[in-house]
């Protein structure tokens, strides 16, 4: 019987985190979920731990990008709604 | 001051990105099934409190939310962002619509005194009602100085220097603690509450977060909660990785 890859836990945590982040995705949570699942399934046969680690790093990079995206969206929306005078003085 | 306790008010509002729809009978907006989240300015207030704690200027960050049961979600987010305790002042759904800045500031006043907070941090206004009153009213009731629309906050000893965004520019004031500060957009960039943190608190709840006995007297007297039901005082406490503590509090509110 094959042993489960020790990195399996990390991959699962990454997937769960990405799912959680995807809930607020501007194009829709379903859109994100589909793309996420497809991306993970595409790599399901990778066995080399170094490659897996690289892919996990890429996933974590995506999480950081999403954080930045969400923050900027919210900041810009709040600025637009509550700080009109900033635009006027420019 | 390492002894300083920060009380942060957080409000559960309809998410900022949601398209608001008016109810067909025109009595309000549709809130059922609509995505809710923490008020963006409250997020900024929580973030500031947590940053002060990380700088060891604040000993404990206590998040407070008033409203129906769903407010616990908002509190969990605050806990995941780094607050130490969450206090949910439960108001039944039927009454929740009448809950406004006046009532909330009474609650915050009572809690600030009870928890011996030295700093009350709030968002400058809520994006659903845009009242911009709770901070100011709370300061008046506590008879504390206030620094509203803060875009910069510096704690020095027993004083806090607040840079305020006002019409026409910036104003810098120095307040003696204890004080009330309301957060404006440029105070900081709030962190995103990560899933593992939130899940710890889910586990705490599943294990049985205790509900305390309702206090024997209403928090704010008849005018604020003009109904016979009393606010429930429920404390949410996070599970640490080493210790697990669930607080069950039987608090008596001042009558």
Interface residues (C-beta under 8 A of the other chain):
Chain A: X13 X16 X17 X20 X21 X24 X26 X67 X70 X71 X73 X74 X75 X77 X78 X79 X81 X82 X83 X85
Chain B: X16 X17 X40 X41 X127 X167 X185 X189 X190 X192 X194 X195 X196
